[in-house]
Structures are given as structure tokens and as C-alpha cells.
Amino acid sequence: MPEQLSEALAEVRALLLDPELTRAVAAGRRRGQSPAYVRAELRPVALKSGPRLQIVTNDGTRPHTRNVSQGSEADAAVDALLAEPFGNWHVETATATVQVRITKKGDAQVHRSAAERAADAPAAHDREKNYLLDPGDPLFAAIGANAAKRRQVDAFLRALAATLPASVFTDDYARPLRVVDLGCGNAYLTFAAYRYLSGRGVDVEVTGVDVREDQRRRNTALAEELGYGDRVRFVAGTILAASVDPAPDLVLALHACDTATDEALARAVRWNARWVLAAPCCHHDIAAQLRDNPAPAPYNLLTAQGILRERFADVLTDSLRAALLRLRGYRVEVIEFVGSQHTPRNLLLRARRTDAAATTGQRAEYDALVTAWGVTPRLHTLLDDEPDGR
């Protein structure tokens, strides 16, 4: 049954200013009217300077994020948004969900539901999924994401969130966070990184690199469509030679095939990138070297069978990549990217630059491994080509 619009919006206002607010979205427009923004999203955030209400508005060209203080500043910001002629409001708190749709007659259709779980329902941490990026976000519709792709996006964002220090998400991080995605392909993870980071209030600039010019044009058009055009750009070129300036803080290389991952890691080292996330895909180079060289005793059984040789090559390749990054001053973790039921290529190299000097023991350990197996990793060759010869 329709309700008075003023009463419905008063209820929405109270929920937006409620300390238990989880998330709210305003979108659409009322008949014959146009709000200043195509979408507005509100959520509470905890910054070093204290709790804030984060408001992300998009005017159709780019999103704008601001974090307002609780009290009169938040009151004024909420009142300004409620005065806009949005056609729909969706508000979630810890205990309730309220959806308001404004009809053609100017009334409010209101749907209310309780968010409290039943006594026998699973606790919040046992629920099926709590996505870092709302599955209803317009990004997923734009990239044509199915459930499997949304799960991969969420797994990637969780790895990203765990990699970056807390300071990146506060007002103390003074300059833009620069991100480069090498071998970005159709760029859905590139866009997801930007959407997540900007939604958390991070001043971020993202560059996607792919060798194909048609991908650059397609991704650039999609960035404009999403309103990201001035913060997300794409260039066509090889991983080793594409023009990227200034150098990035964070390098992504997600499922770059075979030695393309080595090229991405080498370029990250040359840039002196602070953080690296690389999900390797295929390991033909080391597998071929193992096929051509006899295994050291007593390990012939590891490489005698083709399928075992390929799987061992995967492990050896990524172990050597991690070791080489460690020798260049990075702390490296090899973790599961997504569940193996989604893809067998499910490892992620997560590296943080520490600038710690390699020890004699670490160098000896690496040298002994490559000598025993008679292999030369592509990353080793690429890094040896550097002028400093480290």
C-alpha cells in the first residue's frame, strides 16, 4: 500500500544516520525529474581519524568519494541527498532492510524486512558469502559477470585487501595509489580493483596494459560508460615495453600465461613497486627444460611421467619466482587464489617490498636448486639483464 513520501523519507533518514547502518544506495529518478547523480552509495567507515560516513556519488562521468563526520556534517549531507529526486532507496542496517520506490504519483512503495537471524540460523561468519563488492553493483552487469566470476572477483579483492596496509585506506595516504594491471585482457579484475579501492575512499589511478589494440578500445569505452574514464585508462603494448608513467605502487598480473608472468614480475621489480599480486597461468618454459634435462638422483620418478612432470614444473617455477623476488628485497607468500574447484590455476604470489638485503644462505639455496635441476627461469634471465646486475 502506498505511503506518504515524506514519512518514508523520514524513515530512510533515520536509518542512514543510525550507528548500525551497513549500506545504502540511491538510484533511478522520479517521473519528470533528474537528480544530480545517477547513483549514491553510503556506508560507515572506520578511519584513523575516527568513524565517518562515506558517501560515493556518481554524476554519470566519474565517482566522487567523501568521508563526512558524524553529527551535523553527516546530517547535512544526508539531507542534501534526500532532497534529490531519486526514484529508489535501498537501506540496510544490522537489523533491518528498507526499500523505497517512488511511484509515478509521487507516493512511496515501501518494503521492510528484518535482518535479524533466527535462533537456529548460522552466525554472520558462517553465512554463504559476504562479498567485498556488492553482487548488485552496476560493474557486474557491465562486465556480464556470472556467479563464478563474482566469486573470483571477491577472492581477488580479499587478497588485495590483505596485501595493502591499513594506511592506504585512511586520509594519511597523501598521494594517489597507482595501480597497473599487466596483461589485463578484458579487464574485469582491473575494474573491480578500482571499484573496490575507490569505494573504500582511496584516491586511486589504474592503468591496464594489454598487447591487443582492440582490447584497449573496448576497455576504454567501458571505463567511460562506467564513469571511470578519468581514473582508469588502458594502453596497448607488451608487458615489458608498454608506456606506463609514473611508475606504479601496486602491480597486478592475473593469469598472464607462462613467461608473461615472469615479464610482469621483472617489470614490477624494475619499477621498484611496493606490492605485487601475480596469479600465474601455465608453466611451459620450465616444463620443457625438465623434459630436456635428466632429473637429479633420486628424483627421476618426479618427471618420468608427463602429467607429473607438468605438475612438478608448476611448483618448481613458482618456487623459483618467489625465491628470485626474495633476493630482490621482497617478502613473498604463495597462497590459494580461488578454490581448486573453480580453476586448477589457483595460486597467487603476493609480494611486499621490504628492501631487505638477500643473505648468503638465500642466494646459495637458490643457486643449488637451479643447478640441481638444470633449469634457468625466465625471470632470472630478465633480472640479470638489468643494468645494476643485482
MITOR-284805 format. One line per field, with one value per residue (C-alpha): residue number from 1; residue in one letter; chain; x negated, y, z negated. Coordinates in Angstrom, 2 decimals, padded with zeros to 5 digits. Example, Ala and Ser with C-alpha at 12.3 -4.5 7.8 and 13.67 -1.06 7.14 Angstrom:
REM MITOR-284805
nr c(1 | 2)
rest c(A | S)
kette c(A | A)
px c(-012.30 | -013.67)
py c(-004.50 | -001.06)
pz c(-007.80 | -007.14)
END
This chain:
REM MITOR-284805
nr c(1 | 2 | 3 | 4 | 5 | 6 | 7 | 8 | 9 | 10 | 11 | 12 | 13 | 14 | 15 | 16 | 17 | 18 | 19 | 20 | 21 | 22 | 23 | 24 | 25 | 26 | 27 | 28 | 29 | 30 | 31 | 32 | 33 | 34 | 35 | 36 | 37 | 38 | 39 | 40 | 41 | 42 | 43 | 44 | 45 | 46 | 47 | 48 | 49 | 50 | 51 | 52 | 53 | 54 | 55 | 56 | 57 | 58 | 59 | 60 | 61 | 62 | 63 | 64 | 65 | 66 | 67 | 68 | 69 | 70 | 71 | 72 | 73 | 74 | 75 | 76 | 77 | 78 | 79 | 80 | 81 | 82 | 83 | 84 | 85 | 86 | 87 | 88 | 89 | 90 | 91 | 92 | 93 | 94 | 95 | 96 | 97 | 98 | 99 | 100 | 101 | 102 | 103 | 104 | 105 | 106 | 107 | 108 | 109 | 110 | 111 | 112 | 113 | 114 | 115 | 116 | 117 | 118 | 119 | 120 | 121 | 122 | 123 | 124 | 125 | 126 | 127 | 128 | 129 | 130 | 131 | 132 | 133 | 134 | 135 | 136 | 137 | 138 | 139 | 140 | 141 | 142 | 143 | 144 | 145 | 146 | 147 | 148 | 149 | 150 | 151 | 152 | 153 | 154 | 155 | 156 | 157 | 158 | 159 | 160 | 161 | 162 | 163 | 164 | 165 | 166 | 167 | 168 | 169 | 170 | 171 | 172 | 173 | 174 | 175 | 176 | 177 | 178 | 179 | 180 | 181 | 182 | 183 | 184 | 185 | 186 | 187 | 188 | 189 | 190 | 191 | 192 | 193 | 194 | 195 | 196 | 197 | 198 | 199 | 200 | 201 | 202 | 203 | 204 | 205 | 206 | 207 | 208 | 209 | 210 | 211 | 212 | 213 | 214 | 215 | 216 | 217 | 218 | 219 | 220 | 221 | 222 | 223 | 224 | 225 | 226 | 227 | 228 | 229 | 230 | 231 | 232 | 233 | 234 | 235 | 236 | 237 | 238 | 239 | 240 | 241 | 242 | 243 | 244 | 245 | 246 | 247 | 248 | 249 | 250 | 251 | 252 | 253 | 254 | 255 | 256 | 257 | 258 | 259 | 260 | 261 | 262 | 263 | 264 | 265 | 266 | 267 | 268 | 269 | 270 | 271 | 272 | 273 | 274 | 275 | 276 | 277 | 278 | 279 | 280 | 281 | 282 | 283 | 284 | 285 | 286 | 287 | 288 | 289 | 290 | 291 | 292 | 293 | 294 | 295 | 296 | 297 | 298 | 299 | 300 | 301 | 302 | 303 | 304 | 305 | 306 | 307 | 308 | 309 | 310 | 311 | 312 | 313 | 314 | 315 | 316 | 317 | 318 | 319 | 320 | 321 | 322 | 323 | 324 | 325 | 326 | 327 | 328 | 329 | 330 | 331 | 332 | 333 | 334 | 335 | 336 | 337 | 338 | 339 | 340 | 341 | 342 | 343 | 344 | 345 | 346 | 347 | 348 | 349 | 350 | 351 | 352 | 353 | 354 | 355 | 356 | 357 | 358 | 359 | 360 | 361 | 362 | 363 | 364 | 365 | 366 | 367 | 368 | 369 | 370 | 371 | 372 | 373 | 374 | 375 | 376 | 377 | 378 | 379 | 380 | 381 | 382 | 383 | 384 | 385 | 386 | 387 | 388 | 389 | 390)
rest c(M | P | E | Q | L | S | E | A | L | A | E | V | R | A | L | L | L | D | P | E | L | T | R | A | V | A | A | G | R | R | R | G | Q | S | P | A | Y | V | R | A | E | L | R | P | V | A | L | K | S | G | P | R | L | Q | I | V | T | N | D | G | T | R | P | H | T | R | N | V | S | Q | G | S | E | A | D | A | A | V | D | A | L | L | A | E | P | F | G | N | W | H | V | E | T | A | T | A | T | V | Q | V | R | I | T | K | K | G | D | A | Q | V | H | R | S | A | A | E | R | A | A | D | A | P | A | A | H | D | R | E | K | N | Y | L | L | D | P | G | D | P | L | F | A | A | I | G | A | N | A | A | K | R | R | Q | V | D | A | F | L | R | A | L | A | A | T | L | P | A | S | V | F | T | D | D | Y | A | R | P | L | R | V | V | D | L | G | C | G | N | A | Y | L | T | F | A | A | Y | R | Y | L | S | G | R | G | V | D | V | E | V | T | G | V | D | V | R | E | D | Q | R | R | R | N | T | A | L | A | E | E | L | G | Y | G | D | R | V | R | F | V | A | G | T | I | L | A | A | S | V | D | P | A | P | D | L | V | L | A | L | H | A | C | D | T | A | T | D | E | A | L | A | R | A | V | R | W | N | A | R | W | V | L | A | A | P | C | C | H | H | D | I | A | A | Q | L | R | D | N | P | A | P | A | P | Y | N | L | L | T | A | Q | G | I | L | R | E | R | F | A | D | V | L | T | D | S | L | R | A | A | L | L | R | L | R | G | Y | R | V | E | V | I | E | F | V | G | S | Q | H | T | P | R | N | L | L | L | R | A | R | R | T | D | A | A | A | T | T | G | Q | R | A | E | Y | D | A | L | V | T | A | W | G | V | T | P | R | L | H | T | L | L | D | D | E | P | D | G | R)
kette c(A | A | A | A | A | A | A | A | A | A | A | A | A | A | A | A | A | A | A | A | A | A | A | A | A | A | A | A | A | A | A | A | A | A | A | A | A | A | A | A | A | A | A | A | A | A | A | A | A | A | A | A | A | A | A | A | A | A | A | A | A | A | A | A | A | A | A | A | A | A | A | A | A | A | A | A | A | A | A | A | A | A | A | A | A | A | A | A | A | A | A | A | A | A | A | A | A | A | A | A | A | A | A | A | A | A | A | A | A | A | A | A | A | A | A | A | A | A | A | A | A | A | A | A | A | A | A | A | A | A | A | A | A | A | A | A | A | A | A | A | A | A | A | A | A | A | A | A | A | A | A | A | A | A | A | A | A | A | A | A | A | A | A | A | A | A | A | A | A | A | A | A | A | A | A | A | A | A | A | A | A | A | A | A | A | A | A | A | A | A | A | A | A | A | A | A | A | A | A | A | A | A | A | A | A | A | A | A | A | A | A | A | A | A | A | A | A | A | A | A | A | A | A | A | A | A | A | A | A | A | A | A | A | A | A | A | A | A | A | A | A | A | A | A | A | A | A | A | A | A | A | A | A | A | A | A | A | A | A | A | A | A | A | A | A | A | A | A | A | A | A | A | A | A | A | A | A | A | A | A | A | A | A | A | A | A | A | A | A | A | A | A | A | A | A | A | A | A | A | A | A | A | A | A | A | A | A | A | A | A | A | A | A | A | A | A | A | A | A | A | A | A | A | A | A | A | A | A | A | A | A | A | A | A | A | A | A | A | A | A | A | A | A | A | A | A | A | A | A | A | A | A | A | A | A | A | A | A | A | A | A | A | A | A | A | A | A | A | A | A | A | A | A | A | A | A | A | A | A | A | A | A | A | A | A | A | A | A | A | A)
px c(000.00 | -001.38 | -002.64 | -003.30 | -006.66 | -007.66 | -007.12 | -009.02 | -011.98 | -011.97 | -012.30 | -015.13 | -016.86 | -016.76 | -018.29 | -021.03 | -022.11 | -021.69 | -025.01 | -024.02 | -023.83 | -025.53 | -024.98 | -022.56 | -022.08 | -020.02 | -019.47 | -016.99 | -014.88 | -011.34 | -008.98 | -009.85 | -012.81 | -016.52 | -018.77 | -022.24 | -023.68 | -022.89 | -023.77 | -024.76 | -026.10 | -026.59 | -028.36 | -030.14 | -033.95 | -036.49 | -039.37 | -042.38 | -040.81 | -037.61 | -034.33 | -032.98 | -030.02 | -031.41 | -029.37 | -030.18 | -028.24 | -028.44 | -027.18 | -027.50 | -031.05 | -033.00 | -032.50 | -033.29 | -034.04 | -033.91 | -034.02 | -031.89 | -032.00 | -029.16 | -026.85 | -025.90 | -028.11 | -026.54 | -023.07 | -023.54 | -024.97 | -022.12 | -019.50 | -021.04 | -020.82 | -017.25 | -016.31 | -017.47 | -014.64 | -015.96 | -013.46 | -014.66 | -016.32 | -017.72 | -018.93 | -020.45 | -021.22 | -022.31 | -018.66 | -016.54 | -016.34 | -014.08 | -013.41 | -011.55 | -010.30 | -008.68 | -005.66 | -004.58 | -002.05 | -004.76 | -003.83 | -006.20 | -006.01 | -007.90 | -009.14 | -010.51 | -012.24 | -014.06 | -017.77 | -017.92 | -018.69 | -016.60 | -017.96 | -018.96 | -020.35 | -024.11 | -026.17 | -027.35 | -030.74 | -029.04 | -026.86 | -027.43 | -029.19 | -029.73 | -031.08 | -033.50 | -031.86 | -028.08 | -026.89 | -024.30 | -026.96 | -026.48 | -030.01 | -028.91 | -026.13 | -028.55 | -031.12 | -028.50 | -029.58 | -028.07 | -028.27 | -031.67 | -033.14 | -031.74 | -033.42 | -036.73 | -036.39 | -035.71 | -038.69 | -040.92 | -039.65 | -040.22 | -043.82 | -044.18 | -042.75 | -045.09 | -048.09 | -047.71 | -048.48 | -045.75 | -047.33 | -046.24 | -042.61 | -042.97 | -043.30 | -047.00 | -047.91 | -048.82 | -049.15 | -047.20 | -047.68 | -048.87 | -047.93 | -049.00 | -047.40 | -049.79 | -048.13 | -044.70 | -042.71 | -039.03 | -039.93 | -037.12 | -039.58 | -041.13 | -037.73 | -036.98 | -040.20 | -039.31 | -035.70 | -036.67 | -039.50 | -037.65 | -034.62 | -036.81 | -037.78 | -041.19 | -042.45 | -043.45 | -044.58 | -044.58 | -046.28 | -045.52 | -048.07 | -047.27 | -049.01 | -045.78 | -044.61 | -041.01 | -041.04 | -042.33 | -039.48 | -036.87 | -038.12 | -038.43 | -034.84 | -033.66 | -035.56 | -033.78 | -030.43 | -031.01 | -032.12 | -035.72 | -037.29 | -039.44 | -040.84 | -041.08 | -042.99 | -044.27 | -047.31 | -048.18 | -051.65 | -053.75 | -054.24 | -057.93 | -057.66 | -054.24 | -054.46 | -053.45 | -054.29 | -054.62 | -055.74 | -053.06 | -052.87 | -050.95 | -051.42 | -048.81 | -049.41 | -046.45 | -046.64 | -049.33 | -050.33 | -053.69 | -056.65 | -054.33 | -054.11 | -057.92 | -057.86 | -055.32 | -057.35 | -060.52 | -058.86 | -057.46 | -060.98 | -062.33 | -059.63 | -060.52 | -056.79 | -055.76 | -053.27 | -052.77 | -049.91 | -050.53 | -048.37 | -050.49 | -048.92 | -050.70 | -054.34 | -055.55 | -059.06 | -060.33 | -058.33 | -060.22 | -063.56 | -062.71 | -061.84 | -065.23 | -067.36 | -067.68 | -066.33 | -068.90 | -069.05 | -066.93 | -064.10 | -063.63 | -060.15 | -059.01 | -059.50 | -059.32 | -055.58 | -054.38 | -051.50 | -053.66 | -056.42 | -053.95 | -052.61 | -056.09 | -057.06 | -054.23 | -055.57 | -059.21 | -058.51 | -056.59 | -059.07 | -061.87 | -059.86 | -059.26 | -062.96 | -064.05 | -061.68 | -063.04 | -066.57 | -065.38 | -064.10 | -060.51 | -058.71 | -056.67 | -053.73 | -052.26 | -048.58 | -045.44 | -043.74 | -040.38 | -039.19 | -040.57 | -037.02 | -036.88 | -040.27 | -043.43 | -045.46 | -044.62 | -047.88 | -048.70 | -052.13 | -051.71 | -054.82 | -055.61 | -058.79 | -060.88 | -064.26 | -065.87 | -069.22 | -069.45 | -071.57 | -074.38 | -072.30 | -069.32 | -071.48 | -073.13 | -069.76 | -068.50 | -071.72 | -071.69 | -068.11 | -068.54 | -071.86 | -070.44 | -067.56 | -069.49 | -066.95 | -067.18 | -063.98 | -062.90 | -062.61 | -066.28 | -067.29 | -065.15 | -066.51 | -070.10 | -069.62 | -069.16 | -071.92 | -072.52 | -073.14 | -071.60)
py c(000.00 | 003.45 | 005.62 | 009.32 | 010.09 | 012.50 | 009.82 | 007.19 | 009.53 | 010.43 | 006.73 | 006.45 | 009.45 | 007.87 | 004.67 | 006.50 | 008.21 | 005.07 | 003.82 | 000.34 | 001.38 | -001.19 | 000.16 | 002.34 | 003.02 | 005.67 | 005.37 | 005.99 | 009.09 | 010.21 | 010.88 | 014.14 | 014.87 | 014.19 | 014.02 | 015.47 | 011.95 | 008.69 | 006.82 | 007.48 | 004.94 | 005.40 | 003.20 | 003.66 | 003.52 | 003.49 | 005.84 | 006.63 | 009.99 | 008.32 | 006.91 | 008.55 | 008.20 | 007.52 | 008.89 | 007.88 | 009.78 | 009.30 | 012.01 | 009.78 | 010.81 | 009.79 | 008.74 | 011.16 | 009.93 | 011.91 | 010.90 | 013.09 | 013.31 | 012.07 | 014.81 | 017.98 | 017.29 | 013.89 | 015.32 | 017.98 | 015.53 | 013.07 | 015.81 | 017.00 | 013.51 | 013.01 | 016.25 | 014.81 | 013.23 | 009.68 | 007.05 | 004.34 | 003.96 | 000.71 | 000.85 | -001.97 | -001.90 | -004.62 | -005.35 | -004.26 | -003.69 | -000.99 | -000.45 | 002.62 | 003.09 | 006.38 | 005.86 | 007.95 | 009.65 | 010.68 | 008.19 | 005.68 | 001.94 | 000.65 | -002.88 | -003.68 | -006.86 | -007.91 | -008.64 | -010.36 | -014.05 | -016.74 | -018.52 | -021.55 | -019.59 | -019.54 | -016.72 | -013.99 | -015.62 | -018.89 | -017.40 | -018.49 | -015.31 | -011.72 | -010.14 | -007.23 | -005.81 | -005.99 | -008.57 | -005.97 | -003.39 | -001.99 | -003.15 | -006.78 | -006.05 | -004.10 | -006.92 | -009.66 | -011.40 | -014.74 | -016.31 | -017.91 | -014.61 | -012.81 | -015.41 | -014.89 | -011.11 | -011.50 | -013.83 | -011.35 | -008.38 | -010.23 | -010.90 | -007.26 | -006.02 | -008.31 | -007.07 | -003.33 | -001.77 | -000.05 | 003.35 | 003.15 | 003.24 | 006.32 | 010.04 | 009.73 | 008.28 | 011.56 | 010.78 | 008.70 | 004.96 | 003.99 | 000.52 | -001.22 | -004.43 | -006.12 | -008.38 | -007.16 | -008.82 | -007.91 | -006.06 | -007.18 | -007.55 | -004.19 | -002.55 | -004.48 | -003.24 | 000.35 | -000.02 | -001.58 | 000.80 | 003.95 | 002.71 | 002.49 | 006.13 | 005.51 | 008.08 | 005.58 | 005.67 | 002.44 | 001.57 | -001.62 | -002.96 | -005.45 | -006.22 | -006.02 | -002.65 | -003.87 | -004.70 | -001.23 | 000.35 | -001.94 | -001.42 | 002.34 | 002.55 | 000.50 | 002.75 | 005.77 | 004.00 | 003.23 | 006.78 | 005.75 | 007.31 | 009.89 | 007.41 | 004.14 | 004.15 | 001.49 | 001.26 | -001.23 | -002.72 | -005.59 | -006.19 | -005.33 | -002.25 | -000.60 | 003.05 | 003.49 | 006.76 | 007.42 | 004.09 | 002.19 | 001.38 | -001.86 | -004.28 | -006.88 | -009.78 | -012.12 | -015.27 | -013.98 | -017.12 | -018.85 | -016.43 | -013.41 | -013.73 | -013.55 | -010.43 | -008.82 | -009.69 | -008.36 | -005.09 | -004.77 | -005.16 | -002.57 | -000.16 | -000.90 | -001.50 | -001.66 | -004.50 | -007.25 | -009.69 | -012.30 | -015.33 | -017.49 | -019.42 | -022.26 | -023.12 | -024.41 | -022.94 | -024.88 | -027.95 | -028.00 | -027.64 | -030.56 | -032.66 | -031.93 | -032.43 | -035.57 | -035.26 | -035.36 | -038.60 | -039.89 | -037.76 | -039.31 | -040.53 | -036.92 | -036.17 | -039.54 | -039.28 | -036.32 | -035.26 | -035.46 | -033.50 | -030.73 | -030.51 | -030.52 | -027.80 | -025.65 | -025.98 | -025.53 | -022.47 | -020.59 | -021.60 | -020.10 | -016.97 | -016.48 | -017.04 | -014.52 | -011.88 | -012.57 | -012.00 | -008.60 | -007.38 | -008.67 | -010.77 | -013.32 | -015.51 | -018.15 | -018.53 | -020.03 | -017.53 | -019.24 | -022.72 | -025.51 | -026.44 | -023.23 | -023.48 | -025.58 | -022.39 | -021.14 | -019.90 | -016.28 | -014.80 | -011.95 | -009.82 | -006.80 | -004.82 | -004.69 | -003.75 | -006.37 | -007.46 | -011.08 | -013.27 | -015.53 | -018.50 | -017.43 | -016.99 | -020.35 | -022.04 | -020.64 | -021.47 | -025.04 | -025.60 | -024.36 | -026.18 | -029.49 | -029.40 | -027.82 | -025.03 | -021.30 | -019.43 | -016.75 | -014.31 | -014.97 | -014.05 | -010.92 | -009.66 | -010.42 | -008.14 | -005.16 | -002.52 | -002.81 | -006.54 | -007.32)
pz c(000.00 | 000.93 | -001.91 | -002.23 | -000.61 | -003.35 | -006.01 | -004.04 | -003.52 | -007.21 | -007.97 | -005.46 | -007.04 | -010.48 | -009.12 | -007.21 | -010.42 | -012.52 | -014.01 | -012.81 | -009.15 | -006.91 | -003.43 | -001.47 | 002.23 | 004.01 | 007.74 | 010.53 | 010.93 | 010.33 | 013.17 | 014.94 | 012.65 | 012.72 | 009.65 | 009.76 | 009.52 | 011.27 | 008.09 | 004.50 | 002.04 | -001.69 | -004.22 | -007.54 | -007.51 | -010.33 | -009.61 | -011.74 | -012.49 | -013.69 | -012.34 | -009.20 | -006.88 | -003.42 | -000.52 | 003.06 | 005.71 | 009.47 | 011.81 | 014.86 | 015.69 | 012.59 | 008.98 | 006.16 | 002.64 | -000.56 | -004.21 | -006.48 | -010.25 | -012.38 | -013.62 | -011.82 | -008.80 | -008.20 | -008.85 | -006.19 | -003.67 | -004.16 | -003.91 | -000.63 | 000.85 | -000.35 | 001.38 | 004.72 | 006.77 | 006.66 | 007.69 | 005.32 | 001.95 | 000.57 | -003.03 | -005.10 | -008.82 | -011.19 | -011.99 | -009.03 | -005.30 | -003.89 | -000.19 | 001.03 | 004.58 | 005.55 | 007.77 | 010.76 | 008.50 | 006.03 | 003.34 | 001.73 | 002.07 | -000.98 | -001.62 | -005.05 | -006.17 | -009.29 | -009.06 | -012.42 | -012.09 | -013.66 | -016.71 | -014.67 | -011.72 | -011.14 | -012.58 | -010.25 | -009.70 | -008.73 | -006.02 | -002.47 | -001.40 | -002.43 | 000.73 | 000.54 | 003.66 | 003.67 | 006.25 | 007.28 | 008.13 | 011.67 | 012.52 | 012.62 | 015.08 | 017.27 | 017.43 | 017.72 | 014.52 | 013.60 | 010.14 | 010.83 | 011.98 | 008.92 | 006.69 | 008.48 | 008.13 | 004.42 | 003.92 | 005.72 | 003.70 | 000.44 | 001.46 | 002.45 | -000.85 | -002.79 | -000.82 | -001.23 | -004.63 | -006.61 | -005.92 | -002.26 | -003.39 | -005.58 | -004.98 | -005.91 | -002.49 | -000.85 | 002.85 | 005.36 | 005.17 | 008.64 | 009.87 | 013.09 | 014.36 | 016.80 | 019.36 | 018.27 | 021.08 | 020.74 | 017.52 | 015.25 | 012.36 | 013.30 | 012.96 | 009.77 | 008.17 | 008.97 | 007.84 | 004.53 | 003.71 | 004.73 | 002.80 | -000.30 | 000.13 | 001.70 | 004.21 | 006.88 | 010.50 | 012.52 | 015.81 | 017.72 | 020.21 | 022.94 | 026.21 | 028.21 | 029.51 | 029.80 | 026.08 | 025.30 | 027.26 | 025.73 | 022.15 | 022.61 | 023.83 | 020.86 | 018.45 | 019.92 | 019.68 | 016.01 | 015.25 | 014.52 | 017.60 | 015.85 | 013.30 | 015.24 | 018.52 | 020.89 | 023.12 | 025.85 | 025.69 | 024.45 | 020.75 | 020.98 | 023.19 | 022.71 | 021.70 | 018.06 | 016.34 | 013.47 | 012.04 | 010.10 | 006.41 | 007.00 | 009.90 | 010.85 | 013.23 | 013.12 | 015.22 | 017.56 | 019.45 | 018.97 | 019.16 | 019.38 | 015.60 | 015.44 | 017.60 | 015.27 | 012.18 | 013.78 | 014.66 | 011.14 | 009.77 | 012.20 | 011.13 | 007.51 | 006.94 | 003.31 | 003.78 | 006.36 | 006.90 | 009.60 | 010.41 | 012.74 | 015.59 | 017.45 | 016.86 | 020.21 | 020.02 | 017.00 | 018.06 | 021.37 | 019.58 | 017.30 | 020.32 | 021.92 | 018.81 | 016.68 | 013.15 | 010.36 | 008.39 | 006.78 | 008.25 | 011.69 | 010.72 | 010.32 | 014.02 | 015.76 | 016.37 | 018.45 | 016.21 | 013.09 | 014.83 | 015.71 | 012.18 | 010.69 | 013.19 | 011.80 | 008.26 | 009.22 | 011.40 | 008.73 | 006.01 | 008.08 | 008.81 | 005.09 | 004.38 | 007.02 | 005.64 | 002.17 | 003.48 | 004.78 | 001.42 | 001.40 | -001.18 | 000.76 | -000.16 | 002.14 | 001.32 | 002.82 | 005.11 | 005.64 | 004.76 | 006.93 | 007.88 | 009.94 | 011.68 | 011.22 | 011.79 | 008.35 | 006.82 | 006.10 | 005.49 | 003.03 | 002.60 | 000.44 | 000.90 | -002.27 | -000.72 | -002.95 | -001.52 | -000.42 | -002.68 | -001.52 | -002.57 | -000.47 | 002.61 | 002.06 | 001.63 | 004.94 | 006.81 | 005.51 | 006.66 | 010.23 | 010.57 | 009.33 | 011.81 | 014.66 | 015.27 | 015.92 | 015.01 | 017.46 | 014.55 | 013.70 | 017.26 | 017.31 | 013.99 | 014.98 | 017.96 | 015.62 | 015.61 | 011.87 | 012.20 | 008.83)
END
